[in-house]
């Protein structure tokens, strides 16, 4: 799922610009409402900058984890193919090979999808229950089935270290770790975005609502022809919801 951060960042930048404008007004900006007084808005501005940095930090961690997971999964199809070929080379029975090839088909089918699920520039597939996460879990389970199949065969004893059961089981365990780390990072990013979005868009108390109140105050205090009102009115804000 594409997630566009530019709208949120633009609102933060515009709020910073508004704060500069209000600061230059001095005593001319003197609202009766505590919610839009300059000291309260300054605290909100500081909190918003902290929240925005948390999102950026969490996004960096999330991307690192999904790239690491993708790199691990990129090895799966080739590794599964080698397992099947090793089974053939060991002369395992045809019925068993048919089962293994069926699992291999599922594994390779999962890897043939466009890699838009994660890792591409401009895409951040963050959902509470991620379709891409389920896809990774399913592929891991399929590969684990293949490992279980050869593990049950007493004659599956290849000389190559990467084809041996010990190595294959460690690979599966590693996939589980990558999945877990990606999920934790995903939840961290979701929570950071929720914190930022509450400061920006919470009804009545978020930046967007307060900006509308500030503009209404300026319109009443200065009049529509006043230069200060024109400066405040010209700073744009949009009501952007999380996930869009």
C-alpha positions as CSV (number, residue, x, y, z in Angstrom):
1,X,0.0,0.0,0.0
2,X,1.5,3.3,-1.0
3,X,1.7,5.8,1.9
4,X,2.4,9.4,0.9
5,X,4.2,11.3,3.7
6,X,4.5,14.5,1.7
7,X,1.1,15.9,2.7
8,X,1.8,15.5,6.5
9,X,5.3,17.0,6.1
10,X,3.9,20.0,4.2
11,X,1.3,20.6,6.9
12,X,4.1,20.6,9.5
13,X,6.2,23.0,7.4
14,X,3.2,25.3,6.9
15,X,2.5,25.3,10.6
16,X,6.1,26.4,11.2
17,X,5.6,29.2,8.7
18,X,2.4,30.2,10.5
19,X,4.3,30.3,13.8
20,X,6.9,32.7,12.3
21,X,4.1,35.0,11.1
22,X,2.3,35.0,14.5
23,X,5.6,35.7,16.2
24,X,6.2,38.8,14.1
25,X,2.8,40.2,15.1
26,X,3.9,40.8,18.7
27,X,1.1,42.1,20.8
28,X,-1.1,42.5,17.8
29,X,-1.8,38.8,18.1
30,X,-3.7,38.5,21.3
31,X,-6.5,35.9,21.2
32,X,-8.7,35.3,24.2
33,X,-8.9,31.6,23.6
34,X,-6.1,29.7,25.5
35,X,-6.0,27.0,22.8
36,X,-4.5,29.4,20.2
37,X,-2.3,31.6,22.4
38,X,1.3,31.8,21.3
39,X,2.9,29.9,24.2
40,X,0.4,27.0,23.8
41,X,1.1,26.9,20.0
42,X,4.8,26.9,20.6
43,X,4.6,23.9,22.8
44,X,2.5,22.1,20.2
45,X,5.1,23.0,17.6
46,X,7.8,21.5,19.6
47,X,5.8,18.3,20.3
48,X,5.0,18.0,16.6
49,X,8.7,18.2,15.6
50,X,9.5,15.5,18.1
51,X,6.6,13.3,16.7
52,X,7.7,13.9,13.1
53,X,11.3,12.8,14.0
54,X,9.9,9.6,15.6
55,X,8.1,8.8,12.4
56,X,11.2,9.3,10.3
57,X,13.3,7.2,12.7
58,X,10.6,4.4,12.8
59,X,10.4,4.5,9.0
60,X,14.1,4.0,8.8
61,X,14.0,1.0,11.1
62,X,11.0,-0.4,9.2
63,X,12.7,-0.2,5.8
64,X,15.9,-1.8,7.1
65,X,13.9,-4.7,8.4
66,X,11.8,-5.3,5.3
67,X,14.9,-5.1,3.0
68,X,16.7,-7.6,5.2
69,X,13.7,-9.9,5.1
70,X,13.4,-9.5,1.3
71,X,17.0,-10.4,0.9
72,X,16.5,-13.6,2.9
73,X,13.4,-14.6,1.0
74,X,15.1,-13.9,-2.3
75,X,17.2,-17.0,-1.7
76,X,14.2,-19.3,-1.1
77,X,13.3,-20.3,-4.6
78,X,16.8,-21.3,-5.7
79,X,17.4,-23.1,-2.4
80,X,14.1,-25.1,-2.8
81,X,15.0,-26.0,-6.4
82,X,18.4,-27.3,-5.1
83,X,16.6,-29.4,-2.5
84,X,14.4,-31.0,-5.1
85,X,17.4,-31.6,-7.5
86,X,19.3,-33.1,-4.6
87,X,16.4,-35.5,-3.9
88,X,16.5,-36.6,-7.6
89,X,20.3,-37.0,-7.3
90,X,19.9,-39.2,-4.3
91,X,17.5,-41.4,-6.1
92,X,14.5,-40.9,-3.9
93,X,11.2,-42.5,-5.0
94,X,9.0,-40.9,-7.6
95,X,6.0,-40.4,-5.3
96,X,8.1,-38.4,-2.9
97,X,9.5,-36.3,-5.7
98,X,6.0,-35.5,-6.9
99,X,5.1,-34.2,-3.5
100,X,8.3,-32.1,-3.3
101,X,7.7,-30.6,-6.7
102,X,4.2,-29.6,-5.7
103,X,5.6,-27.7,-2.7
104,X,8.3,-26.2,-4.9
105,X,5.6,-24.9,-7.3
106,X,3.9,-23.1,-4.4
107,X,7.2,-21.6,-3.3
108,X,8.1,-20.4,-6.7
109,X,4.6,-19.0,-7.3
110,X,4.9,-16.8,-4.3
111,X,8.2,-15.4,-5.5
112,X,6.9,-14.5,-8.9
113,X,4.7,-11.7,-7.7
114,X,5.7,-8.2,-8.4
115,X,7.9,-7.0,-5.5
116,X,5.6,-4.1,-4.9
117,X,4.6,-5.6,-1.6
118,X,7.5,-4.0,0.0
119,X,10.9,-2.4,-0.6
120,X,10.2,-0.3,-3.6
121,X,10.9,3.4,-3.7
122,X,7.8,5.3,-2.4
123,X,5.9,2.3,-1.1
124,X,5.3,1.6,2.5
125,X,2.9,-1.3,3.0
126,X,1.9,-0.6,6.5
127,X,-1.4,-2.1,7.7
128,X,-2.6,-3.5,11.0
129,X,-2.9,-6.9,9.3
130,X,-0.6,-6.8,6.3
131,X,-1.3,-8.8,3.2
132,X,2.4,-8.9,2.4
133,X,3.1,-10.3,5.9
134,X,0.7,-13.2,5.3
135,X,2.4,-13.8,2.0
136,X,5.8,-14.1,3.6
137,X,4.4,-16.4,6.4
138,X,2.8,-18.6,3.8
139,X,6.0,-18.9,1.8
140,X,8.0,-19.7,4.9
141,X,5.4,-22.4,5.8
142,X,5.7,-23.9,2.3
143,X,9.5,-24.0,2.6
144,X,9.2,-25.6,6.0
145,X,7.0,-28.3,4.6
146,X,9.7,-29.1,2.0
147,X,12.3,-29.3,4.7
148,X,10.0,-31.5,6.8
149,X,9.5,-33.8,3.8
150,X,13.2,-34.5,3.3
151,X,13.8,-34.6,7.0
152,X,11.5,-37.6,7.2
153,X,13.6,-39.5,4.6
154,X,16.4,-41.6,6.1
155,X,18.2,-41.7,2.8
156,X,18.3,-37.9,2.5
157,X,21.9,-37.4,3.5
158,X,23.7,-35.1,1.0
159,X,27.3,-34.1,1.4
160,X,26.7,-30.4,0.6
161,X,26.4,-28.4,3.8
162,X,23.7,-26.1,2.4
163,X,21.5,-29.0,1.5
164,X,21.8,-30.7,4.9
165,X,18.9,-30.6,7.3
166,X,20.7,-28.6,10.0
167,X,21.4,-25.8,7.6
168,X,17.9,-25.8,6.2
169,X,16.2,-25.7,9.6
170,X,18.4,-22.8,10.6
171,X,17.3,-21.0,7.4
172,X,13.7,-21.5,8.3
173,X,14.3,-20.2,11.9
174,X,16.0,-17.2,10.4
175,X,13.0,-16.5,8.2
176,X,10.8,-16.5,11.3
177,X,13.1,-14.0,13.0
178,X,13.0,-11.7,9.9
179,X,9.2,-11.9,9.9
180,X,9.0,-11.1,13.6
181,X,11.4,-8.2,13.3
182,X,9.5,-6.7,10.4
183,X,6.2,-7.0,12.2
184,X,7.6,-5.2,15.3
185,X,9.1,-2.5,13.1
186,X,5.8,-2.1,11.3
187,X,3.9,-1.7,14.6
188,X,6.4,0.9,15.7
189,X,5.9,2.9,12.6
190,X,2.1,2.7,12.9
191,X,2.3,4.0,16.5
192,X,4.6,6.8,15.5
193,X,2.3,7.9,12.7
194,X,-0.7,7.7,15.0
195,X,1.0,10.0,17.5
196,X,1.9,12.5,14.8
197,X,-1.5,12.4,13.2
198,X,-3.2,13.0,16.6
199,X,-1.2,16.2,16.9
200,X,-2.0,17.2,13.4
201,X,-5.6,16.1,12.9
202,X,-7.3,15.4,16.3
203,X,-10.8,17.0,16.3
204,X,-10.7,20.3,18.2
205,X,-7.1,20.0,19.4
206,X,-5.0,19.1,16.3
207,X,-3.1,21.6,14.3
208,X,-5.6,21.5,11.5
209,X,-8.5,22.5,13.8
210,X,-6.5,25.1,15.6
211,X,-5.4,26.7,12.3
212,X,-9.0,27.2,11.3
213,X,-9.6,28.8,14.7
214,X,-6.6,31.1,14.3
215,X,-7.8,32.1,10.8
216,X,-11.3,32.9,12.2
217,X,-9.7,34.9,15.1
218,X,-7.5,36.9,12.7
219,X,-10.5,37.6,10.4
220,X,-12.5,38.9,13.4
221,X,-9.6,40.8,15.0
222,X,-8.1,42.4,12.0
223,X,-10.8,42.4,9.3
224,X,-10.5,40.8,5.9
225,X,-8.5,43.7,4.4
226,X,-5.8,43.7,7.0
227,X,-2.3,42.7,5.8
228,X,-1.8,40.4,8.9
229,X,-5.0,38.5,8.1
230,X,-4.0,38.2,4.4
231,X,-0.7,36.6,5.5
232,X,-2.4,34.2,7.9
233,X,-5.1,33.3,5.4
234,X,-2.6,32.5,2.7
235,X,-0.9,29.7,4.5
236,X,-2.6,26.4,3.4
237,X,-3.4,23.3,5.4
238,X,-5.1,20.1,4.4
239,X,-7.0,17.6,6.4
240,X,-5.1,14.4,5.6
241,X,-6.1,11.1,7.3
242,X,-3.6,8.4,8.2
243,X,-3.2,5.7,5.5
244,X,-4.0,8.0,2.6
